[in-house]
Amino acid sequence: MIVEITESAASRIKEMLADEEDQNQFLRVAVKGGGCTGLSYGMGFDSDKSDSDQEEIIEGIRVVVDEESAKVLKGTVVDFKQNMMGGGFTITNPNAIASCGCGSSFRTASNAGTPEEC
């Protein structure tokens, strides 16, 4: 398994997917260059899949990760936390050796990404 999705996150993702026009979409989890630490997480619904994408069913959700992102996401946990200020997804990546204060930008020992100004 490349990523783990907690029960709380899965519940929220299923609610969000139910609001989408195309119910056949899957959840794409990805990494791209950018952010103040070099790499940024991306997560959203998609319907275009490449032959090199890796697909798993996690908590009843089709999850797709591209080949490059899979290298730095292995073991990552996606959670959803609710508090008095609202709620949001959190990502815990055991491969990250540094991250920014907001937690959405990181770098790994093998991939420094392309840092940008904050």
C-alpha positions as CSV (number, residue, x, y, z in Angstrom):
1,M,0.0,0.0,0.0
2,I,1.4,3.4,-1.0
3,V,-0.8,5.6,1.2
4,E,-3.1,4.9,4.1
5,I,-6.4,6.7,4.5
6,T,-7.9,6.8,7.9
7,E,-11.6,6.0,8.5
8,S,-12.2,9.7,9.2
9,A,-10.6,10.8,6.0
10,A,-12.4,8.1,4.0
11,S,-15.7,9.3,5.3
12,R,-15.0,12.9,4.3
13,I,-13.7,11.9,0.9
14,K,-16.8,9.8,0.2
15,E,-19.0,12.8,1.2
16,M,-17.1,15.0,-1.2
17,L,-17.3,12.4,-4.0
18,A,-21.0,12.1,-3.5
19,D,-21.3,15.9,-4.4
20,E,-19.4,15.4,-7.6
21,E,-21.2,15.1,-11.0
22,D,-19.1,12.2,-12.1
23,Q,-19.4,9.4,-9.5
24,N,-16.9,7.3,-11.4
25,Q,-14.0,9.5,-10.5
26,F,-11.1,8.3,-8.3
27,L,-9.0,10.1,-5.7
28,R,-5.6,11.1,-7.1
29,V,-2.9,11.7,-4.5
30,A,0.2,13.3,-5.9
31,V,3.4,15.3,-5.2
32,K,4.7,18.2,-7.3
33,G,7.6,20.6,-7.0
34,G,7.0,23.8,-5.2
35,G,6.1,25.1,-1.8
36,C,8.6,26.7,0.6
37,T,10.3,23.4,1.4
38,G,10.5,22.0,-2.2
39,L,7.6,19.5,-2.7
40,S,3.9,20.0,-2.2
41,Y,1.0,17.5,-1.8
42,G,-1.9,17.4,-4.2
43,M,-5.2,15.6,-3.7
44,G,-8.3,15.7,-5.8
45,F,-10.8,13.8,-7.9
46,D,-9.8,12.7,-11.4
47,S,-11.0,10.5,-14.2
48,D,-7.9,10.3,-16.4
49,K,-5.6,7.4,-15.6
50,S,-2.2,6.7,-17.1
51,D,-0.8,3.2,-17.7
52,S,2.0,3.9,-15.3
53,D,-0.4,5.0,-12.5
54,Q,-0.7,2.7,-9.5
55,E,-4.3,2.1,-8.3
56,E,-5.5,0.7,-4.9
57,I,-8.8,0.4,-3.2
58,I,-8.5,1.9,0.3
59,E,-11.5,2.1,2.6
60,G,-13.7,1.5,-0.4
61,I,-12.2,4.4,-2.4
62,R,-10.3,4.1,-5.7
63,V,-7.0,5.8,-5.0
64,V,-4.5,6.5,-7.8
65,V,-0.9,7.6,-7.4
66,D,1.4,8.4,-10.3
67,E,4.8,6.5,-10.6
68,E,7.0,9.5,-9.5
69,S,4.8,10.5,-6.5
70,A,4.6,6.9,-5.3
71,K,8.4,7.0,-4.6
72,V,8.0,9.8,-2.0
73,L,4.5,8.9,-0.7
74,K,5.2,5.3,0.4
75,G,3.8,4.9,4.0
76,T,2.0,8.3,4.0
77,V,-1.2,8.6,6.1
78,V,-4.0,10.8,5.1
79,D,-6.3,11.8,7.9
80,F,-9.2,14.2,8.4
81,K,-9.4,16.2,11.7
82,Q,-12.4,18.2,12.8
83,N,-12.1,20.9,15.4
84,M,-13.9,24.1,16.5
85,M,-12.4,26.1,13.7
86,G,-13.6,23.6,11.1
87,G,-11.8,20.6,9.6
88,G,-9.1,19.7,7.2
89,F,-7.0,16.9,5.8
90,T,-3.6,16.2,7.4
91,I,-0.8,14.3,5.7
92,T,1.9,12.4,7.7
93,N,4.7,11.3,5.5
94,P,7.5,9.2,7.1
95,N,9.8,10.0,4.1
96,A,9.8,13.8,4.8
97,I,13.0,15.0,6.5
98,A,11.8,18.6,6.6
99,S,8.5,20.4,6.2
100,C,7.1,23.9,6.4
101,G,5.1,25.3,9.2
102,C,1.7,24.7,7.4
103,G,2.6,21.1,6.7
104,S,1.8,21.1,3.0
105,S,5.3,21.4,1.8
106,F,8.2,19.0,2.5
107,R,11.3,17.4,1.1
108,T,12.8,13.9,1.4
109,A,16.4,12.7,1.6
110,S,16.3,11.8,-2.1
111,N,14.1,14.6,-3.5
112,A,14.6,18.2,-2.5
113,G,12.0,19.4,-5.1
114,T,11.9,23.0,-6.2
115,P,11.6,25.4,-3.2
116,E,9.7,28.6,-3.8
117,E,9.5,31.8,-1.7
118,C,6.8,31.7,1.0
